[in-house]
């Protein structure tokens, strides 16, 4: 999984993680540090001084702590970002504003971070001759109906289009798109556990469905995509999904459930591949890949792979039509059992 950064000592890699103190960033950092990887350094880039301080204390006794560099900065600040990317080989772009309802009332702030910040990542990466950029996206970017999803769709387009403006530089840009990360900040599972303490679970819609992926699975998939990426792809893992009503019952079987209606900008079901993307999507076994047909070289590459098959017109991959739907028993055993909450 880590072969892409497993190099000999004379060719070790420097990795940069934007949003490095977030849920994904911390898990990615620990995964890379724990592996026997010839790592020159890993840069944690975020704007929260307290979170960096907390992370330093958490990792200060790790045998490879000296490999970490902590940069205070905001992806909105191109100059600071460009300085931080000097000498970097691999960029994992995880920084974003993410709360759907907050975005509806603060659109300009989400635009500045998720769209303009991503453009800064691209420009700084090109300026500093970075070799690979992987940007994290969300199911809400597929056929978006809310501001957050729209900003992430724009971010995807910016990353993919960067392959057209890199010139002769040896750099590739790709996207990883996946669904809800179990137990991540602001997600439904920790919210339900918190509500449980008050004797009532508030559910937006009993039939609502969501995709699910664990933090460890998301980190492993990003590392896998980093190895496979040629530039210009959207990588999508095959994931499980669940009904919100069933999840609430698994977490709090004897607690009152109150249906309160959907929040502004919320969908009943999420998409990872919309019908408009079907003909550009390939099933590659354990994951899907969406490619831009305008990039004939990369399109031809995926079409020629023995383990990939092009999807038919009208195909969609949604949390409601997903064949891997978790039952009540599976949610308890597979989803909730090992969560750290």
LINRA-V165753 format. One line per field, one symbol per residue. psi: psi as a letter, one per 30 degrees, with the letter a starting at -180 (. if undefined). A space follows every 10 residues. Layout:
BEGIN
psi=???
END
This chain:
BEGIN
psi=egefgjllff hllkkkjkhf gleeeeeeee eeeflikjke lkkjjlfjee eeeeeeeegf gkfgeffkkk kklkffjeee eeefgkgkek kjjfklkfke eeeffheeee eeeedeeeee eeeeeeeghl ekkkkkalff fjhkfleeee eeeeeeeeee ffffgfbgki kkklkkklak jkglkgleee eeeeeefggk kkkekffklk lkkleeeeee eeeeeeefkf jgljkjlkll llkeeeeeee eifgkkkkkf lllkgklekl kfjleffefg kkjhcfllkk ljffieeeee eeffkegkkk llkfkljlfe gkfikkleee eeeeefegkj .
END
